Amino acid sequence: MLLAVLMYHGGSMDLPAGAFETDALGDTAGTFHAVQLDPLGGGRVRLSVVPRPPGDAAGIEYR
């Protein structure tokens, strides 16, 4: 996923260091985040950042 995003943006992106903090989204203070991949129509996909569930529920989930 990271490679696809970087390739789409010409090979590199500049991010502020705060983008990697646990509460970077501002609404889920103290939680870590994961990537959610959703297929869209027309051969497109959406990558979203979502809060990780606590404990063992934080594995890979197919929806």
Distance bins in CASP14 RR format, pairs under 12 A and 6 or more apart:
PFRMAT RR
TARGET T0000
AUTHOR 0000-0000-0000
RMODE 2
METHOD distances of the structure
MODEL  1
1 7 0 0 0 0 0 1 0 0 0 0 0
1 8 0 0 0 0 0 1 0 0 0 0 0
1 34 0 0 0 0 0 1 0 0 0 0 0
1 35 1 0 0 1 0 0 0 0 0 0 0
1 36 0 0 0 0 0 1 0 0 0 0 0
1 37 1 0 0 1 0 0 0 0 0 0 0
1 38 0 0 0 0 0 1 0 0 0 0 0
1 45 0 0 0 0 1 0 0 0 0 0 0
1 46 0 0 0 0 0 1 0 0 0 0 0
1 47 1 0 1 0 0 0 0 0 0 0 0
1 48 0 0 0 0 0 1 0 0 0 0 0
1 49 0 0 0 0 0 1 0 0 0 0 0
2 8 0 0 0 0 0 1 0 0 0 0 0
2 9 0 0 0 0 0 1 0 0 0 0 0
2 11 0 0 0 0 0 1 0 0 0 0 0
2 12 0 0 0 0 0 1 0 0 0 0 0
2 13 0 0 0 0 1 0 0 0 0 0 0
2 15 0 0 0 0 0 1 0 0 0 0 0
2 35 0 0 0 0 1 0 0 0 0 0 0
2 37 0 0 0 0 0 1 0 0 0 0 0
2 47 0 0 0 0 1 0 0 0 0 0 0
3 9 0 0 0 0 0 1 0 0 0 0 0
3 10 0 0 0 0 0 1 0 0 0 0 0
3 11 0 0 0 0 1 0 0 0 0 0 0
3 12 0 0 0 0 0 1 0 0 0 0 0
3 47 0 0 0 0 0 1 0 0 0 0 0
4 10 0 0 0 0 0 1 0 0 0 0 0
4 11 0 0 0 0 0 1 0 0 0 0 0
4 35 0 0 0 0 0 1 0 0 0 0 0
4 37 0 0 0 0 0 1 0 0 0 0 0
4 44 0 0 0 0 0 1 0 0 0 0 0
4 45 0 0 0 0 1 0 0 0 0 0 0
4 46 0 0 0 0 0 1 0 0 0 0 0
4 47 0 0 0 0 1 0 0 0 0 0 0
5 11 0 0 0 0 1 0 0 0 0 0 0
5 12 0 0 0 0 0 1 0 0 0 0 0
5 13 1 0 0 1 0 0 0 0 0 0 0
5 15 0 0 0 0 0 1 0 0 0 0 0
5 35 0 0 0 0 1 0 0 0 0 0 0
5 37 0 0 0 0 0 1 0 0 0 0 0
5 45 0 0 0 0 0 1 0 0 0 0 0
5 46 0 0 0 0 0 1 0 0 0 0 0
5 47 1 0 0 1 0 0 0 0 0 0 0
5 49 0 0 0 0 0 1 0 0 0 0 0
6 12 1 0 0 1 0 0 0 0 0 0 0
6 13 1 0 0 1 0 0 0 0 0 0 0
6 14 0 0 0 0 0 1 0 0 0 0 0
6 15 0 0 0 0 0 1 0 0 0 0 0
6 47 0 0 0 0 0 1 0 0 0 0 0
7 13 0 0 0 0 0 1 0 0 0 0 0
8 44 0 0 0 0 0 1 0 0 0 0 0
8 45 0 0 0 0 0 1 0 0 0 0 0
8 47 0 0 0 0 0 1 0 0 0 0 0
9 15 0 0 0 0 0 1 0 0 0 0 0
13 19 0 0 0 0 1 0 0 0 0 0 0
15 21 0 0 0 0 0 1 0 0 0 0 0
15 24 0 0 0 0 0 1 0 0 0 0 0
16 24 0 0 0 0 1 0 0 0 0 0 0
17 24 0 0 0 0 0 1 0 0 0 0 0
18 24 1 0 0 1 0 0 0 0 0 0 0
18 25 0 0 0 0 0 1 0 0 0 0 0
18 26 0 0 0 0 0 1 0 0 0 0 0
19 25 0 0 0 0 0 1 0 0 0 0 0
19 26 0 0 0 0 0 1 0 0 0 0 0
19 33 0 0 0 0 0 1 0 0 0 0 0
19 49 0 0 0 0 1 0 0 0 0 0 0
20 32 0 0 0 0 0 1 0 0 0 0 0
20 33 0 0 0 0 1 0 0 0 0 0 0
20 49 0 0 0 0 0 1 0 0 0 0 0
21 28 0 0 0 0 0 1 0 0 0 0 0
21 29 0 0 0 0 1 0 0 0 0 0 0
21 30 0 0 0 0 1 0 0 0 0 0 0
21 31 0 0 0 0 0 1 0 0 0 0 0
21 32 0 0 0 0 0 1 0 0 0 0 0
21 33 0 0 0 0 1 0 0 0 0 0 0
22 28 0 0 0 0 1 0 0 0 0 0 0
22 29 1 0 0 1 0 0 0 0 0 0 0
22 30 1 0 1 0 0 0 0 0 0 0 0
22 31 1 0 0 1 0 0 0 0 0 0 0
22 32 1 0 1 0 0 0 0 0 0 0 0
22 33 1 0 0 1 0 0 0 0 0 0 0
22 49 0 0 0 0 0 1 0 0 0 0 0
22 51 0 0 0 0 1 0 0 0 0 0 0
22 52 0 0 0 0 1 0 0 0 0 0 0
23 29 1 0 1 0 0 0 0 0 0 0 0
23 30 1 0 1 0 0 0 0 0 0 0 0
23 31 1 0 0 1 0 0 0 0 0 0 0
23 32 0 0 0 0 1 0 0 0 0 0 0
23 33 0 0 0 0 1 0 0 0 0 0 0
23 49 0 0 0 0 0 1 0 0 0 0 0
23 51 0 0 0 0 1 0 0 0 0 0 0
24 30 0 0 0 0 0 1 0 0 0 0 0
24 31 0 0 0 0 0 1 0 0 0 0 0
24 32 0 0 0 0 0 1 0 0 0 0 0
24 33 1 0 0 1 0 0 0 0 0 0 0
24 49 0 0 0 0 1 0 0 0 0 0 0
24 51 0 0 0 0 0 1 0 0 0 0 0
25 31 0 0 0 0 1 0 0 0 0 0 0
25 32 0 0 0 0 0 1 0 0 0 0 0
25 33 1 0 0 1 0 0 0 0 0 0 0
25 34 0 0 0 0 0 1 0 0 0 0 0
25 48 0 0 0 0 0 1 0 0 0 0 0
25 49 1 0 0 1 0 0 0 0 0 0 0
25 50 0 0 0 0 1 0 0 0 0 0 0
25 51 1 0 0 1 0 0 0 0 0 0 0
25 52 0 0 0 0 0 1 0 0 0 0 0
26 33 0 0 0 0 0 1 0 0 0 0 0
26 49 0 0 0 0 0 1 0 0 0 0 0
26 51 0 0 0 0 0 1 0 0 0 0 0
27 33 0 0 0 0 0 1 0 0 0 0 0
27 49 0 0 0 0 0 1 0 0 0 0 0
27 50 0 0 0 0 0 1 0 0 0 0 0
27 51 0 0 0 0 1 0 0 0 0 0 0
28 34 0 0 0 0 0 1 0 0 0 0 0
28 49 0 0 0 0 1 0 0 0 0 0 0
28 50 0 0 0 0 1 0 0 0 0 0 0
28 51 1 0 1 0 0 0 0 0 0 0 0
28 52 0 0 0 0 1 0 0 0 0 0 0
28 53 0 0 0 0 0 1 0 0 0 0 0
28 54 0 0 0 0 0 1 0 0 0 0 0
29 51 0 0 0 0 0 1 0 0 0 0 0
30 51 0 0 0 0 1 0 0 0 0 0 0
30 52 0 0 0 0 0 1 0 0 0 0 0
30 54 0 0 0 0 0 1 0 0 0 0 0
31 49 0 0 0 0 0 1 0 0 0 0 0
31 50 0 0 0 0 1 0 0 0 0 0 0
31 51 1 0 1 0 0 0 0 0 0 0 0
31 52 1 0 0 1 0 0 0 0 0 0 0
31 53 0 0 0 0 1 0 0 0 0 0 0
31 54 1 0 0 1 0 0 0 0 0 0 0
31 55 0 0 0 0 0 1 0 0 0 0 0
31 58 0 0 0 0 0 1 0 0 0 0 0
32 49 0 0 0 0 0 1 0 0 0 0 0
32 50 0 0 0 0 0 1 0 0 0 0 0
32 51 1 0 0 1 0 0 0 0 0 0 0
32 52 1 0 1 0 0 0 0 0 0 0 0
32 53 0 0 0 0 1 0 0 0 0 0 0
32 54 0 0 0 0 1 0 0 0 0 0 0
32 55 0 0 0 0 0 1 0 0 0 0 0
32 58 0 0 0 0 1 0 0 0 0 0 0
33 47 0 0 0 0 0 1 0 0 0 0 0
33 48 0 0 0 0 1 0 0 0 0 0 0
33 49 1 0 1 0 0 0 0 0 0 0 0
33 50 1 0 0 1 0 0 0 0 0 0 0
33 51 1 0 1 0 0 0 0 0 0 0 0
33 52 1 0 0 1 0 0 0 0 0 0 0
33 53 0 0 0 0 0 1 0 0 0 0 0
33 58 0 0 0 0 0 1 0 0 0 0 0
34 47 0 0 0 0 0 1 0 0 0 0 0
34 48 0 0 0 0 1 0 0 0 0 0 0
34 49 1 0 0 1 0 0 0 0 0 0 0
34 50 1 0 1 0 0 0 0 0 0 0 0
34 51 1 0 0 1 0 0 0 0 0 0 0
34 52 1 0 1 0 0 0 0 0 0 0 0
34 53 0 0 0 0 1 0 0 0 0 0 0
34 54 0 0 0 0 0 1 0 0 0 0 0
34 57 0 0 0 0 0 1 0 0 0 0 0
34 58 1 0 0 1 0 0 0 0 0 0 0
34 59 0 0 0 0 1 0 0 0 0 0 0
34 60 0 0 0 0 1 0 0 0 0 0 0
34 61 0 0 0 0 1 0 0 0 0 0 0
35 45 0 0 0 0 0 1 0 0 0 0 0
35 46 0 0 0 0 0 1 0 0 0 0 0
35 47 1 0 1 0 0 0 0 0 0 0 0
35 48 1 0 0 1 0 0 0 0 0 0 0
35 49 1 0 0 1 0 0 0 0 0 0 0
35 50 1 0 0 1 0 0 0 0 0 0 0
35 51 0 0 0 0 0 1 0 0 0 0 0
35 52 0 0 0 0 1 0 0 0 0 0 0
35 59 0 0 0 0 0 1 0 0 0 0 0
35 60 0 0 0 0 0 1 0 0 0 0 0
35 61 0 0 0 0 0 1 0 0 0 0 0
36 45 0 0 0 0 0 1 0 0 0 0 0
36 46 0 0 0 0 1 0 0 0 0 0 0
36 47 1 0 0 1 0 0 0 0 0 0 0
36 48 1 0 1 0 0 0 0 0 0 0 0
36 49 1 0 0 1 0 0 0 0 0 0 0
36 50 1 0 1 0 0 0 0 0 0 0 0
36 51 0 0 0 0 0 1 0 0 0 0 0
36 52 0 0 0 0 0 1 0 0 0 0 0
36 53 0 0 0 0 0 1 0 0 0 0 0
36 60 0 0 0 0 0 1 0 0 0 0 0
36 61 0 0 0 0 1 0 0 0 0 0 0
36 62 0 0 0 0 0 1 0 0 0 0 0
36 63 0 0 0 0 1 0 0 0 0 0 0
37 44 0 0 0 0 0 1 0 0 0 0 0
37 45 1 0 1 0 0 0 0 0 0 0 0
37 46 1 0 0 1 0 0 0 0 0 0 0
37 47 1 0 1 0 0 0 0 0 0 0 0
37 48 1 0 0 1 0 0 0 0 0 0 0
37 49 0 0 0 0 0 1 0 0 0 0 0
37 50 0 0 0 0 0 1 0 0 0 0 0
37 60 0 0 0 0 0 1 0 0 0 0 0
37 61 0 0 0 0 0 1 0 0 0 0 0
37 62 0 0 0 0 0 1 0 0 0 0 0
37 63 0 0 0 0 1 0 0 0 0 0 0
38 44 0 0 0 0 1 0 0 0 0 0 0
38 45 1 0 0 1 0 0 0 0 0 0 0
38 46 1 0 1 0 0 0 0 0 0 0 0
38 47 0 0 0 0 1 0 0 0 0 0 0
38 48 1 0 0 1 0 0 0 0 0 0 0
38 50 0 0 0 0 0 1 0 0 0 0 0
38 62 0 0 0 0 0 1 0 0 0 0 0
38 63 0 0 0 0 1 0 0 0 0 0 0
39 45 1 0 1 0 0 0 0 0 0 0 0
39 46 0 0 0 0 1 0 0 0 0 0 0
39 47 0 0 0 0 0 1 0 0 0 0 0
39 62 0 0 0 0 0 1 0 0 0 0 0
39 63 0 0 0 0 0 1 0 0 0 0 0
40 46 1 0 1 0 0 0 0 0 0 0 0
40 47 0 0 0 0 0 1 0 0 0 0 0
40 48 0 0 0 0 0 1 0 0 0 0 0
48 63 0 0 0 0 0 1 0 0 0 0 0
50 58 0 0 0 0 0 1 0 0 0 0 0
50 61 0 0 0 0 0 1 0 0 0 0 0
50 63 0 0 0 0 0 1 0 0 0 0 0
51 57 0 0 0 0 0 1 0 0 0 0 0
51 58 0 0 0 0 1 0 0 0 0 0 0
52 58 1 0 1 0 0 0 0 0 0 0 0
52 59 0 0 0 0 1 0 0 0 0 0 0
52 60 0 0 0 0 0 1 0 0 0 0 0
52 61 0 0 0 0 0 1 0 0 0 0 0
53 59 0 0 0 0 1 0 0 0 0 0 0
53 60 0 0 0 0 0 1 0 0 0 0 0
53 61 0 0 0 0 1 0 0 0 0 0 0
END
